[in-house]
Amino acid sequence: MKKLVTFALITMLLFSPLFQAKVQASDINGHQMQSELEYWIAKGVIRADSKGNYRPNKAVTRGEFASYIARALDLPVSTKYTFKDMPKNSSLTVEIQNAAGAGILAGYPDGTFRPNDKITRQQMAGMMFKAMRHMNLPASTATFTFKDSKKISPNFVNAVSAAVNLNIIRGDHRKDGVYFNPQDHATIAHASAFLFRMFAAAEVLKPTEPSTPGTPTVPDVDPEVYKVSTISNGQVIPTTALYKTYEEALAVYNASSSIRAIQKNNKIIKMKSGRAFGSENPRQLTSLYDNSNMRNEVTYIQKGREMKYIGSSADHVIVEVAGSTFYAKQNEVDLVPTELVTGYDYYEVQGGLLVHHTYDNLRKARGTYTVGPAANSMRNGKRYTSLDGVHFSEVGANNVVTYYPYFQFQSVRQPTSYSGIELEYYIQEILKDRENTGIARYKDATLKSKLIGLGNYLKLMEETHHVNAMFILATAIHESDYGMSVNAQTKNNIFGIKVFDSSPEMGEIYIHPTYSVDAFISRYMNLNYANPFGAHTNGAVPGNKAVGFNVKYASDPNWGSKIAGHMWRIDSLLGKRDIHQANLAVISYKGSTGVNVRTSPDTTSTNKLFTYKPKDPGYNAAFGYPLVIVDETKGSDGYIWYKVLADINPPADYGWIRSDLVKKITY
């Protein structure tokens, strides 16, 4: 009897140092089938090309798929069959001959194998069917009801049926039914998934070895903590089986469409579909890293808040936030299967305004705030979903609107048109409004708020340090609860400086609120955030979790849009003189080098003003460094150059950047 390959033992390779190095250098991170690809890369079944890439979305050939099977099964050497279109003794030829000798494949009547032809779905099913027989896998067939079943060649009907019966190959779901598409081609990623499911089925269906009579049963010392579960009537229902390793549970999970989740100690760590949320943990936030070794934290997100679920392994979760893919630790993420989701974030257009309804999954509570005017193309009364606050998908319709709320993406180097007296007037008016709510914490706000008297000082700071006074006021309003928070009242700390999610009672103490303003500008904005030489530079705008201050300044993923909402309210009350006064743009360059801003509209070795650090502009080049364009001209090099506000600290006011590196924002 042929020996059945043990799936669980192979998966131990997943955690070897060599495997981790390969994955970190590959182009599969964030792919929908990353786990399956990583598995076969670790096994040495799927290999990188000459440039070190795995090209998961490339169509797989007959020769490649045959070699995958030969390597996966570690087939013995065979020269029983040869093919006249295969060069002698090449590694691919040897692997194809080994598969042919094992009865897993055959060539064409003319004696060729045609290794470079793209393999069809039914041909792939045929090879796997014969591989199942080679593995002594009881591959039963069953009736299937694909809409295009008549297009399946009679030679492959049993193979397709067996693969479908074991959930190895699935139909293509379309509007009017389920199709198999037997002549369609699969990608390398698809091939990795098909083989993974075949081996998972082998692990589940392999015969158990009988125990020796009289051998006592010895209980395991370590508890079996992994379970696989179905979901029914709002309940997660584990199967009776328990598994010592994640890999054993994963094999069963992949082999069954009815299994919806893998659990470890009753915590869901993998699911077929659903939403991810920040979990309750000692740090009170979820760190987001740029790769699976989780050493370089890019940003973080508030506990309870939503992220898009991409996939997961035993120790990490892959999520998407603001159009970028990140890795998070399992203990910092709650996975909620689709069947159990109770709420999520959405936007609604009300009276021409964009209102954001946030959702906290831990408290099962909602919050609401107004971002500002909605896009002209957004329909009143309609709901939209967006995890970046720029790309809005209309609920129930195939309609996506790209819209940058103005103050969220206007550089703070752009001065406000309002005077200190006007800003002080707004402070007094908004405090009257707070006081009139009757809410206890706003009692005597017009007398006690730490914002009182700051108008002229904020304008002075704007003129001296090139940080928009309206932005400073909006941030102070947000961080100090209109100057009435405990830290504001007892410490004159109106920006929450050194106040963290895990220790909200902490915070620096200042003699006067103006000292808090000084610290906010000198130690934060002009040192690390707005300044392109700063440690946390991501663009000089409030922004979101992909660009701007929000990337690192606050765990709240909507901090930037909330600041923008306050700026919009200030502008609306004072006359709407600031909104859309500047021409906004973003750097769209996607290369691995930085982007230079120059002192003149040409390229010389001596006119570099500063360089923006390399940054992936993300989804649709939407989140490169933001700019304010004030003029343009044609340079001596033939390019159009844009004159832009300089992000660096004074005395520099302007710089020049080539227009082909920039995408304008239109309203």
DALIN-V329123 format. One record per run of one state. SS is the DSSP state (h for helix, s for strand, l for the rest). FROM is the first residue (numbers start at 1). TO is the last residue. If there is no record, write none. Layout:
ss=SS from=FROM to=TO
ss=SS from=FROM to=TO
This chain:
ss=l from=1 to=6
ss=h from=7 to=15
ss=l from=16 to=16
ss=h from=17 to=24
ss=l from=25 to=33
ss=h from=34 to=43
ss=l from=44 to=58
ss=s from=59 to=59
ss=l from=60 to=60
ss=s from=61 to=61
ss=h from=62 to=73
ss=l from=74 to=90
ss=h from=91 to=101
ss=l from=102 to=117
ss=s from=118 to=118
ss=l from=119 to=119
ss=s from=120 to=120
ss=h from=121 to=134
ss=l from=135 to=148
ss=h from=149 to=151
ss=l from=152 to=153
ss=h from=154 to=165
ss=l from=166 to=171
ss=s from=172 to=174
ss=l from=175 to=176
ss=s from=177 to=179
ss=l from=180 to=184
ss=s from=185 to=185
ss=l from=186 to=186
ss=s from=187 to=187
ss=h from=188 to=205
ss=l from=206 to=225
ss=s from=226 to=232
ss=l from=233 to=234
ss=s from=235 to=238
ss=l from=239 to=242
ss=s from=243 to=243
ss=l from=244 to=245
ss=h from=246 to=255
ss=l from=256 to=260
ss=s from=261 to=264
ss=l from=265 to=266
ss=s from=267 to=271
ss=l from=272 to=273
ss=s from=274 to=278
ss=l from=279 to=284
ss=s from=285 to=289
ss=l from=290 to=296
ss=s from=297 to=302
ss=l from=303 to=305
ss=s from=306 to=312
ss=l from=313 to=315
ss=s from=316 to=321
ss=l from=322 to=323
ss=s from=324 to=329
ss=h from=330 to=332
ss=s from=333 to=337
ss=h from=338 to=340
ss=l from=341 to=345
ss=s from=346 to=350
ss=l from=351 to=352
ss=s from=353 to=360
ss=l from=361 to=364
ss=s from=365 to=373
ss=l from=374 to=382
ss=s from=383 to=385
ss=l from=386 to=390
ss=s from=391 to=394
ss=l from=395 to=399
ss=s from=400 to=402
ss=l from=403 to=405
ss=h from=406 to=409
ss=l from=410 to=419
ss=h from=420 to=436
ss=l from=437 to=439
ss=h from=440 to=442
ss=l from=443 to=444
ss=h from=445 to=448
ss=l from=449 to=454
ss=h from=455 to=465
ss=l from=466 to=468
ss=h from=469 to=480
ss=l from=481 to=485
ss=h from=486 to=491
ss=l from=492 to=499
ss=s from=500 to=500
ss=l from=501 to=502
ss=s from=503 to=503
ss=l from=504 to=512
ss=h from=513 to=529
ss=l from=530 to=549
ss=h from=550 to=553
ss=l from=554 to=558
ss=h from=559 to=574
ss=l from=575 to=582
ss=s from=583 to=587
ss=l from=588 to=594
ss=s from=595 to=598
ss=l from=599 to=607
ss=s from=608 to=612
ss=l from=613 to=618
ss=h from=619 to=621
ss=l from=622 to=625
ss=s from=626 to=634
ss=l from=635 to=639
ss=s from=640 to=645
ss=l from=646 to=653
ss=s from=654 to=658
ss=h from=659 to=661
ss=s from=662 to=664
ss=l from=665 to=667
